[in-house]
Every structure is written in C-alpha cells, then in structure tokens.
Amino acid sequence: MRTNIMRLQRICSNYLSAILLIMGLILLVVGVGGWLGWYAAIMLAGVSLIILALLINYEEKEVNP
C-alpha cells in the first residue's frame, strides 16, 4: 500500500507542472481568442506549443545529460 502511495506521489510531482502548463496555455488561447479573434488565438497556440516543446527538450537534456 505504501509503495502505491509513493508511486502516485512521484507521478503527480513529475507531471504536475506539465499539466498546469498545458491548462494555462489552453486558458490563454481561449482568452486571446475571445479578445482578439480566433486567428490570433491559433497563432498564439502554435507559438506556445513550440515554446513548450523546446522547454521539454531542454529539461530532458538537463535530467539525462
């Protein structure tokens, strides 16, 4: 039972920041879409996903050199 709790805690700590980042990007795109228009929101989503991919790639290189 204790190993299951520890495993769940490790999964949550590893992916919590990524989940929050993705949720934040979705809310940002929806907000910009309502404010400026959907074309601007789609461009912002593309830029955000490119930046997210670069951040994930950089983090993986730092963890596994």
PDB file of N, CA, C and O in Angstrom, chain B, residues numbered from 101:
ATOM      1  N   MET B 101       0.828  -1.185   0.000  1.00  0.00           N
ATOM      2  CA  MET B 101       0.000   0.000   0.000  1.00  0.00           C
ATOM      3  C   MET B 101       0.874   1.251   0.000  1.00  0.00           C
ATOM      4  O   MET B 101       0.573   2.225  -0.690  1.00  0.00           O
ATOM      5  N   ARG B 102       1.942   1.219   0.767  1.00  0.00           N
ATOM      6  CA  ARG B 102       2.812   2.394   0.859  1.00  0.00           C
ATOM      7  C   ARG B 102       3.518   2.655  -0.462  1.00  0.00           C
ATOM      8  O   ARG B 102       3.713   3.812  -0.836  1.00  0.00           O
ATOM      9  N   THR B 103       3.907   1.602  -1.179  1.00  0.00           N
ATOM     10  CA  THR B 103       4.578   1.804  -2.461  1.00  0.00           C
ATOM     11  C   THR B 103       3.626   2.410  -3.488  1.00  0.00           C
ATOM     12  O   THR B 103       4.058   3.189  -4.337  1.00  0.00           O
ATOM     13  N   ASN B 104       2.334   2.065  -3.427  1.00  0.00           N
ATOM     14  CA  ASN B 104       1.370   2.657  -4.344  1.00  0.00           C
ATOM     15  C   ASN B 104       1.225   4.152  -4.090  1.00  0.00           C
ATOM     16  O   ASN B 104       1.136   4.942  -5.030  1.00  0.00           O
ATOM     17  N   ILE B 105       1.202   4.532  -2.833  1.00  0.00           N
ATOM     18  CA  ILE B 105       1.095   5.946  -2.489  1.00  0.00           C
ATOM     19  C   ILE B 105       2.347   6.689  -2.934  1.00  0.00           C
ATOM     20  O   ILE B 105       2.251   7.794  -3.467  1.00  0.00           O
ATOM     21  N   MET B 106       3.496   6.109  -2.725  1.00  0.00           N
ATOM     22  CA  MET B 106       4.736   6.748  -3.134  1.00  0.00           C
ATOM     23  C   MET B 106       4.806   6.858  -4.658  1.00  0.00           C
ATOM     24  O   MET B 106       5.274   7.868  -5.183  1.00  0.00           O
ATOM     25  N   ARG B 107       4.347   5.832  -5.367  1.00  0.00           N
ATOM     26  CA  ARG B 107       4.342   5.850  -6.827  1.00  0.00           C
ATOM     27  C   ARG B 107       3.402   6.942  -7.348  1.00  0.00           C
ATOM     28  O   ARG B 107       3.749   7.663  -8.283  1.00  0.00           O
ATOM     29  N   LEU B 108       2.225   7.065  -6.750  1.00  0.00           N
ATOM     30  CA  LEU B 108       1.274   8.102  -7.131  1.00  0.00           C
ATOM     31  C   LEU B 108       1.834   9.490  -6.857  1.00  0.00           C
ATOM     32  O   LEU B 108       1.661  10.409  -7.658  1.00  0.00           O
ATOM     33  N   GLN B 109       2.509   9.638  -5.718  1.00  0.00           N
ATOM     34  CA  GLN B 109       3.112  10.920  -5.374  1.00  0.00           C
ATOM     35  C   GLN B 109       4.213  11.281  -6.374  1.00  0.00           C
ATOM     36  O   GLN B 109       4.338  12.446  -6.752  1.00  0.00           O
ATOM     37  N   ARG B 110       4.997  10.318  -6.799  1.00  0.00           N
ATOM     38  CA  ARG B 110       6.063  10.568  -7.766  1.00  0.00           C
ATOM     39  C   ARG B 110       5.486  10.950  -9.129  1.00  0.00           C
ATOM     40  O   ARG B 110       5.994  11.858  -9.787  1.00  0.00           O
ATOM     41  N   ILE B 111       4.430  10.263  -9.550  1.00  0.00           N
ATOM     42  CA  ILE B 111       3.793  10.588 -10.834  1.00  0.00           C
ATOM     43  C   ILE B 111       3.232  12.003 -10.802  1.00  0.00           C
ATOM     44  O   ILE B 111       3.415  12.766 -11.750  1.00  0.00           O
ATOM     45  N   CYS B 112       2.551  12.355  -9.722  1.00  0.00           N
ATOM     46  CA  CYS B 112       1.969  13.694  -9.607  1.00  0.00           C
ATOM     47  C   CYS B 112       3.047  14.765  -9.594  1.00  0.00           C
ATOM     48  O   CYS B 112       2.889  15.811 -10.224  1.00  0.00           O
ATOM     49  N   SER B 113       4.130  14.520  -8.890  1.00  0.00           N
ATOM     50  CA  SER B 113       5.186  15.533  -8.829  1.00  0.00           C
ATOM     51  C   SER B 113       5.905  15.659 -10.167  1.00  0.00           C
ATOM     52  O   SER B 113       6.367  16.747 -10.511  1.00  0.00           O
ATOM     53  N   ASN B 114       6.010  14.576 -10.929  1.00  0.00           N
ATOM     54  CA  ASN B 114       6.689  14.641 -12.219  1.00  0.00           C
ATOM     55  C   ASN B 114       5.858  15.349 -13.274  1.00  0.00           C
ATOM     56  O   ASN B 114       6.408  16.074 -14.104  1.00  0.00           O
ATOM     57  N   TYR B 115       4.544  15.155 -13.262  1.00  0.00           N
ATOM     58  CA  TYR B 115       3.704  15.660 -14.333  1.00  0.00           C
ATOM     59  C   TYR B 115       2.828  16.833 -13.935  1.00  0.00           C
ATOM     60  O   TYR B 115       2.100  17.354 -14.779  1.00  0.00           O
ATOM     61  N   LEU B 116       2.869  17.269 -12.689  1.00  0.00           N
ATOM     62  CA  LEU B 116       2.001  18.346 -12.251  1.00  0.00           C
ATOM     63  C   LEU B 116       2.329  19.648 -12.964  1.00  0.00           C
ATOM     64  O   LEU B 116       1.418  20.359 -13.388  1.00  0.00           O
ATOM     65  N   SER B 117       3.578  19.968 -13.102  1.00  0.00           N
ATOM     66  CA  SER B 117       3.941  21.215 -13.769  1.00  0.00           C
ATOM     67  C   SER B 117       3.550  21.184 -15.243  1.00  0.00           C
ATOM     68  O   SER B 117       3.110  22.199 -15.783  1.00  0.00           O
ATOM     69  N   ALA B 118       3.703  20.050 -15.895  1.00  0.00           N
ATOM     70  CA  ALA B 118       3.312  19.950 -17.307  1.00  0.00           C
ATOM     71  C   ALA B 118       1.802  20.085 -17.468  1.00  0.00           C
ATOM     72  O   ALA B 118       1.333  20.741 -18.397  1.00  0.00           O
ATOM     73  N   ILE B 119       1.045  19.471 -16.573  1.00  0.00           N
ATOM     74  CA  ILE B 119      -0.414  19.564 -16.632  1.00  0.00           C
ATOM     75  C   ILE B 119      -0.866  21.000 -16.408  1.00  0.00           C
ATOM     76  O   ILE B 119      -1.733  21.499 -17.125  1.00  0.00           O
ATOM     77  N   LEU B 120      -0.284  21.664 -15.418  1.00  0.00           N
ATOM     78  CA  LEU B 120      -0.641  23.053 -15.156  1.00  0.00           C
ATOM     79  C   LEU B 120      -0.241  23.965 -16.311  1.00  0.00           C
ATOM     80  O   LEU B 120      -0.966  24.904 -16.638  1.00  0.00           O
ATOM     81  N   LEU B 121       0.898  23.699 -16.927  1.00  0.00           N
ATOM     82  CA  LEU B 121       1.349  24.491 -18.060  1.00  0.00           C
ATOM     83  C   LEU B 121       0.397  24.341 -19.245  1.00  0.00           C
ATOM     84  O   LEU B 121       0.040  25.331 -19.884  1.00  0.00           O
ATOM     85  N   ILE B 122      -0.008  23.130 -19.534  1.00  0.00           N
ATOM     86  CA  ILE B 122      -0.927  22.895 -20.642  1.00  0.00           C
ATOM     87  C   ILE B 122      -2.286  23.526 -20.367  1.00  0.00           C
ATOM     88  O   ILE B 122      -2.881  24.125 -21.263  1.00  0.00           O
ATOM     89  N   MET B 123      -2.786  23.399 -19.140  1.00  0.00           N
ATOM     90  CA  MET B 123      -4.060  24.030 -18.806  1.00  0.00           C
ATOM     91  C   MET B 123      -3.958  25.546 -18.914  1.00  0.00           C
ATOM     92  O   MET B 123      -4.887  26.194 -19.397  1.00  0.00           O
ATOM     93  N   GLY B 124      -2.853  26.112 -18.475  1.00  0.00           N
ATOM     94  CA  GLY B 124      -2.654  27.546 -18.592  1.00  0.00           C
ATOM     95  C   GLY B 124      -2.609  28.007 -20.041  1.00  0.00           C
ATOM     96  O   GLY B 124      -3.167  29.051 -20.376  1.00  0.00           O
ATOM     97  N   LEU B 125      -1.950  27.239 -20.901  1.00  0.00           N
ATOM     98  CA  LEU B 125      -1.898  27.582 -22.318  1.00  0.00           C
ATOM     99  C   LEU B 125      -3.282  27.525 -22.955  1.00  0.00           C
ATOM    100  O   LEU B 125      -3.629  28.375 -23.775  1.00  0.00           O
ATOM    101  N   ILE B 126      -4.065  26.531 -22.580  1.00  0.00           N
ATOM    102  CA  ILE B 126      -5.429  26.425 -23.115  1.00  0.00           C
ATOM    103  C   ILE B 126      -6.254  27.629 -22.695  1.00  0.00           C
ATOM    104  O   ILE B 126      -6.962  28.209 -23.518  1.00  0.00           O
ATOM    105  N   LEU B 127      -6.176  28.015 -21.428  1.00  0.00           N
ATOM    106  CA  LEU B 127      -6.932  29.172 -20.962  1.00  0.00           C
ATOM    107  C   LEU B 127      -6.449  30.459 -21.623  1.00  0.00           C
ATOM    108  O   LEU B 127      -7.254  31.341 -21.921  1.00  0.00           O
ATOM    109  N   LEU B 128      -5.154  30.571 -21.852  1.00  0.00           N
ATOM    110  CA  LEU B 128      -4.605  31.738 -22.518  1.00  0.00           C
ATOM    111  C   LEU B 128      -5.107  31.845 -23.958  1.00  0.00           C
ATOM    112  O   LEU B 128      -5.472  32.928 -24.414  1.00  0.00           O
ATOM    113  N   VAL B 129      -5.123  30.733 -24.658  1.00  0.00           N
ATOM    114  CA  VAL B 129      -5.600  30.725 -26.038  1.00  0.00           C
ATOM    115  C   VAL B 129      -7.084  31.071 -26.088  1.00  0.00           C
ATOM    116  O   VAL B 129      -7.507  31.834 -26.957  1.00  0.00           O
ATOM    117  N   VAL B 130      -7.867  30.532 -25.189  1.00  0.00           N
ATOM    118  CA  VAL B 130      -9.297  30.846 -25.154  1.00  0.00           C
ATOM    119  C   VAL B 130      -9.517  32.321 -24.844  1.00  0.00           C
ATOM    120  O   VAL B 130     -10.374  32.963 -25.450  1.00  0.00           O
ATOM    121  N   GLY B 131      -8.751  32.855 -23.910  1.00  0.00           N
ATOM    122  CA  GLY B 131      -8.877  34.263 -23.570  1.00  0.00           C
ATOM    123  C   GLY B 131      -8.503  35.181 -24.717  1.00  0.00           C
ATOM    124  O   GLY B 131      -9.214  36.145 -25.000  1.00  0.00           O
ATOM    125  N   VAL B 132      -7.390  34.889 -25.380  1.00  0.00           N
ATOM    126  CA  VAL B 132      -6.970  35.699 -26.524  1.00  0.00           C
ATOM    127  C   VAL B 132      -7.959  35.532 -27.674  1.00  0.00           C
ATOM    128  O   VAL B 132      -8.235  36.480 -28.409  1.00  0.00           O
ATOM    129  N   GLY B 133      -8.485  34.326 -27.821  1.00  0.00           N
ATOM    130  CA  GLY B 133      -9.470  34.096 -28.878  1.00  0.00           C
ATOM    131  C   GLY B 133     -10.726  34.927 -28.677  1.00  0.00           C
ATOM    132  O   GLY B 133     -11.301  35.430 -29.642  1.00  0.00           O
ATOM    133  N   GLY B 134     -11.148  35.072 -27.449  1.00  0.00           N
ATOM    134  CA  GLY B 134     -12.314  35.903 -27.177  1.00  0.00           C
ATOM    135  C   GLY B 134     -12.018  37.382 -27.282  1.00  0.00           C
ATOM    136  O   GLY B 134     -12.916  38.174 -27.568  1.00  0.00           O
ATOM    137  N   TRP B 135     -10.778  37.767 -27.057  1.00  0.00           N
ATOM    138  CA  TRP B 135     -10.405  39.172 -27.019  1.00  0.00           C
ATOM    139  C   TRP B 135      -9.999  39.701 -28.395  1.00  0.00           C
ATOM    140  O   TRP B 135     -10.497  40.739 -28.829  1.00  0.00           O
ATOM    141  N   LEU B 136      -9.100  38.997 -29.080  1.00  0.00           N
ATOM    142  CA  LEU B 136      -8.559  39.485 -30.346  1.00  0.00           C
ATOM    143  C   LEU B 136      -9.146  38.805 -31.577  1.00  0.00           C
ATOM    144  O   LEU B 136      -9.146  39.386 -32.662  1.00  0.00           O
ATOM    145  N   GLY B 137      -9.629  37.620 -31.427  1.00  0.00           N
ATOM    146  CA  GLY B 137     -10.119  36.858 -32.572  1.00  0.00           C
ATOM    147  C   GLY B 137      -9.444  35.501 -32.623  1.00  0.00           C
ATOM    148  O   GLY B 137      -8.389  35.293 -32.024  1.00  0.00           O
ATOM    149  N   TRP B 138     -10.060  34.590 -33.338  1.00  0.00           N
ATOM    150  CA  TRP B 138      -9.592  33.205 -33.321  1.00  0.00           C
ATOM    151  C   TRP B 138      -8.329  32.984 -34.127  1.00  0.00           C
ATOM    152  O   TRP B 138      -7.575  32.056 -33.834  1.00  0.00           O
ATOM    153  N   TYR B 139      -8.073  33.808 -35.136  1.00  0.00           N
ATOM    154  CA  TYR B 139      -6.834  33.644 -35.892  1.00  0.00           C
ATOM    155  C   TYR B 139      -5.620  33.968 -35.017  1.00  0.00           C
ATOM    156  O   TYR B 139      -4.602  33.278 -35.069  1.00  0.00           O
ATOM    157  N   ALA B 140      -5.743  35.014 -34.223  1.00  0.00           N
ATOM    158  CA  ALA B 140      -4.659  35.369 -33.310  1.00  0.00           C
ATOM    159  C   ALA B 140      -4.485  34.285 -32.247  1.00  0.00           C
ATOM    160  O   ALA B 140      -3.362  33.993 -31.837  1.00  0.00           O
ATOM    161  N   ALA B 141      -5.582  33.692 -31.803  1.00  0.00           N
ATOM    162  CA  ALA B 141      -5.504  32.630 -30.796  1.00  0.00           C
ATOM    163  C   ALA B 141      -4.822  31.386 -31.355  1.00  0.00           C
ATOM    164  O   ALA B 141      -4.061  30.728 -30.646  1.00  0.00           O
ATOM    165  N   ILE B 142      -5.084  31.062 -32.602  1.00  0.00           N
ATOM    166  CA  ILE B 142      -4.452  29.890 -33.213  1.00  0.00           C
ATOM    167  C   ILE B 142      -2.950  30.130 -33.379  1.00  0.00           C
ATOM    168  O   ILE B 142      -2.148  29.224 -33.155  1.00  0.00           O
ATOM    169  N   MET B 143      -2.572  31.340 -33.768  1.00  0.00           N
ATOM    170  CA  MET B 143      -1.140  31.652 -33.874  1.00  0.00           C
ATOM    171  C   MET B 143      -0.473  31.606 -32.506  1.00  0.00           C
ATOM    172  O   MET B 143       0.640  31.096 -32.376  1.00  0.00           O
ATOM    173  N   LEU B 144      -1.144  32.136 -31.482  1.00  0.00           N
ATOM    174  CA  LEU B 144      -0.594  32.086 -30.131  1.00  0.00           C
ATOM    175  C   LEU B 144      -0.455  30.640 -29.652  1.00  0.00           C
ATOM    176  O   LEU B 144       0.523  30.296 -28.990  1.00  0.00           O
ATOM    177  N   ALA B 145      -1.422  29.805 -29.984  1.00  0.00           N
ATOM    178  CA  ALA B 145      -1.342  28.392 -29.604  1.00  0.00           C
ATOM    179  C   ALA B 145      -0.153  27.722 -30.274  1.00  0.00           C
ATOM    180  O   ALA B 145       0.543  26.930 -29.639  1.00  0.00           O
ATOM    181  N   GLY B 146       0.090  28.022 -31.532  1.00  0.00           N
ATOM    182  CA  GLY B 146       1.242  27.453 -32.234  1.00  0.00           C
ATOM    183  C   GLY B 146       2.558  27.869 -31.606  1.00  0.00           C
ATOM    184  O   GLY B 146       3.445  27.042 -31.393  1.00  0.00           O
ATOM    185  N   VAL B 147       2.680  29.161 -31.310  1.00  0.00           N
ATOM    186  CA  VAL B 147       3.901  29.657 -30.670  1.00  0.00           C
ATOM    187  C   VAL B 147       4.067  29.034 -29.288  1.00  0.00           C
ATOM    188  O   VAL B 147       5.175  28.653 -28.908  1.00  0.00           O
ATOM    189  N   SER B 148       2.981  28.928 -28.539  1.00  0.00           N
ATOM    190  CA  SER B 148       3.047  28.343 -27.199  1.00  0.00           C
ATOM    191  C   SER B 148       3.478  26.888 -27.245  1.00  0.00           C
ATOM    192  O   SER B 148       4.262  26.446 -26.406  1.00  0.00           O
ATOM    193  N   LEU B 149       2.974  26.141 -28.213  1.00  0.00           N
ATOM    194  CA  LEU B 149       3.349  24.727 -28.313  1.00  0.00           C
ATOM    195  C   LEU B 149       4.806  24.568 -28.733  1.00  0.00           C
ATOM    196  O   LEU B 149       5.482  23.645 -28.276  1.00  0.00           O
ATOM    197  N   ILE B 150       5.293  25.444 -29.586  1.00  0.00           N
ATOM    198  CA  ILE B 150       6.706  25.392 -29.962  1.00  0.00           C
ATOM    199  C   ILE B 150       7.583  25.680 -28.747  1.00  0.00           C
ATOM    200  O   ILE B 150       8.572  24.984 -28.513  1.00  0.00           O
ATOM    201  N   ILE B 151       7.224  26.700 -27.979  1.00  0.00           N
ATOM    202  CA  ILE B 151       7.991  27.028 -26.774  1.00  0.00           C
ATOM    203  C   ILE B 151       7.922  25.890 -25.766  1.00  0.00           C
ATOM    204  O   ILE B 151       8.925  25.562 -25.133  1.00  0.00           O
ATOM    205  N   LEU B 152       6.740  25.281 -25.609  1.00  0.00           N
ATOM    206  CA  LEU B 152       6.586  24.148 -24.692  1.00  0.00           C
ATOM    207  C   LEU B 152       7.467  22.977 -25.120  1.00  0.00           C
ATOM    208  O   LEU B 152       8.099  22.336 -24.281  1.00  0.00           O
ATOM    209  N   ALA B 153       7.511  22.698 -26.420  1.00  0.00           N
ATOM    210  CA  ALA B 153       8.355  21.606 -26.915  1.00  0.00           C
ATOM    211  C   ALA B 153       9.828  21.894 -26.646  1.00  0.00           C
ATOM    212  O   ALA B 153      10.576  20.992 -26.271  1.00  0.00           O
ATOM    213  N   LEU B 154      10.247  23.137 -26.834  1.00  0.00           N
ATOM    214  CA  LEU B 154      11.642  23.491 -26.559  1.00  0.00           C
ATOM    215  C   LEU B 154      11.966  23.363 -25.074  1.00  0.00           C
ATOM    216  O   LEU B 154      13.048  22.903 -24.709  1.00  0.00           O
ATOM    217  N   LEU B 155      11.023  23.773 -24.211  1.00  0.00           N
ATOM    218  CA  LEU B 155      11.247  23.645 -22.769  1.00  0.00           C
ATOM    219  C   LEU B 155      11.347  22.187 -22.337  1.00  0.00           C
ATOM    220  O   LEU B 155      12.199  21.840 -21.519  1.00  0.00           O
ATOM    221  N   ILE B 156      10.493  21.340 -22.874  1.00  0.00           N
ATOM    222  CA  ILE B 156      10.527  19.915 -22.528  1.00  0.00           C
ATOM    223  C   ILE B 156      11.840  19.304 -23.014  1.00  0.00           C
ATOM    224  O   ILE B 156      12.463  18.518 -22.300  1.00  0.00           O
ATOM    225  N   ASN B 157      12.255  19.659 -24.218  1.00  0.00           N
ATOM    226  CA  ASN B 157      13.515  19.146 -24.751  1.00  0.00           C
ATOM    227  C   ASN B 157      14.691  19.590 -23.888  1.00  0.00           C
ATOM    228  O   ASN B 157      15.583  18.792 -23.601  1.00  0.00           O
ATOM    229  N   TYR B 158      14.699  20.858 -23.472  1.00  0.00           N
ATOM    230  CA  TYR B 158      15.773  21.370 -22.625  1.00  0.00           C
ATOM    231  C   TYR B 158      15.792  20.661 -21.275  1.00  0.00           C
ATOM    232  O   TYR B 158      16.859  20.329 -20.758  1.00  0.00           O
ATOM    233  N   GLU B 159      14.606  20.430 -20.702  1.00  0.00           N
ATOM    234  CA  GLU B 159      14.527  19.764 -19.402  1.00  0.00           C
ATOM    235  C   GLU B 159      15.025  18.327 -19.487  1.00  0.00           C
ATOM    236  O   GLU B 159      15.718  17.858 -18.584  1.00  0.00           O
ATOM    237  N   GLU B 160      14.681  17.630 -20.554  1.00  0.00           N
ATOM    238  CA  GLU B 160      15.147  16.251 -20.728  1.00  0.00           C
ATOM    239  C   GLU B 160      16.662  16.194 -20.856  1.00  0.00           C
ATOM    240  O   GLU B 160      17.293  15.262 -20.357  1.00  0.00           O
ATOM    241  N   LYS B 161      17.248  17.180 -21.519  1.00  0.00           N
ATOM    242  CA  LYS B 161      18.697  17.203 -21.642  1.00  0.00           C
ATOM    243  C   LYS B 161      19.366  17.488 -20.306  1.00  0.00           C
ATOM    244  O   LYS B 161      20.455  16.978 -20.042  1.00  0.00           O
ATOM    245  N   GLU B 162      18.731  18.297 -19.457  1.00  0.00           N
ATOM    246  CA  GLU B 162      19.284  18.592 -18.133  1.00  0.00           C
ATOM    247  C   GLU B 162      19.204  17.390 -17.212  1.00  0.00           C
ATOM    248  O   GLU B 162      20.112  17.160 -16.414  1.00  0.00           O
ATOM    249  N   VAL B 163      18.126  16.620 -17.312  1.00  0.00           N
ATOM    250  CA  VAL B 163      17.941  15.463 -16.438  1.00  0.00           C
ATOM    251  C   VAL B 163      18.837  14.316 -16.875  1.00  0.00           C
ATOM    252  O   VAL B 163      19.471  13.668 -16.042  1.00  0.00           O
ATOM    253  N   ASN B 164      18.892  14.062 -18.185  1.00  0.00           N
ATOM    254  CA  ASN B 164      19.700  12.964 -18.729  1.00  0.00           C
ATOM    255  C   ASN B 164      20.789  13.523 -19.632  1.00  0.00           C
ATOM    256  O   ASN B 164      20.612  13.556 -20.850  1.00  0.00           O
ATOM    257  N   PRO B 165      21.908  13.964 -19.072  1.00  0.00           N
ATOM    258  CA  PRO B 165      22.966  14.559 -19.913  1.00  0.00           C
ATOM    259  C   PRO B 165      23.670  13.543 -20.787  1.00  0.00           C
ATOM    260  O   PRO B 165      24.575  13.900 -21.541  1.00  0.00           O
TER     261      PRO B 165
END
